[in-house]
Structures are given as C-alpha cells and as structure tokens.
C-alpha cells in the first residue's frame, strides 16, 4: 500500500530527492499502513509528557550536583506522574480526567479547610467552597480502595 509522503519544509525550497527511506522499529503487530498511521498520530505526545514532568511533578530543576541523585529524583518524578495518570484513568470522575496535576492538586488539597484532631479522631472541616467537592472526594476514595482488594 502506498502512502502519501509526509510534507517536509525543505520541499518548499528545493526539489525533494526522488526516494526517501524511513525505518520504524517496533514490537507492535500491525499491518504496515496501520503502523505508519499510528506512528504519525502519536507525533508530539512526548513533548506533552515532558511538559507535565517539568512543570507538574518537579523534574525541571535538579537539586544536586551528583548524577545518581538527579537520576533518582527524575525517576521519582516519572513514578509520580505515572501514579497520577493511573489514578485519573481508574478513579477520577469524567469531568476531572483531562485536568493537569497542578489543577487536581489545587482542587483536592488546597481548598479552604483544615484537619482537626479531636477525641482520638482526625476530622476534615471544609469551608463552603469545598463542600461540593466532598462527594467527589468520597467517590474517588471508594474507587481507589476498591482497587486494592
């Protein structure tokens, strides 16, 4: 199956060479044309993940001059992002699935309220701003606890 060539900016200024060869190495079991379309569709998704790593989980700045410590910091950032993505797919309601981590963190943790210890129990006292979020929070907690067993 012949696919149309992908547009290249160089073609605007110089004639393209008659033949181009591109190799896609993968372990996917797809027919060739589907594999090429899949590869072209995923273009640009890595940049989004880099942006999320840098700005949402703190992989932009490394806190040490030691390579091993920085590698551990980056791995923890990747793990945190993977956990958040898994949580969004497995437990968050549909209206929260496309939110960035910083937005979800603000929505669930930075609302006006406080934790009080009284009579050997911890209580969460929410302000009127965060009360509509309480049902969502309880639903998410139930979905996460159902995953553990």
QUIBEL-V559216 format. One record per run of one state. SS is the DSSP state (hx for helix, st for strand, lp for the rest). FROM is the first residue (numbers start at 0). TO is the last residue. Records with the same first field share a line. If there is no record, write none. Layout:
SS=FROM-TO + FROM-TO
This chain:
lp=0-7 + 12-30 + 41-43 + 56-65 + 90-92 + 96-99 + 109-111 + 118-119 + 126-129 + 147-148
hx=8-11 + 31-40 + 44-55 + 66-89 + 93-95 + 100-108 + 130-146
st=112-117 + 120-125
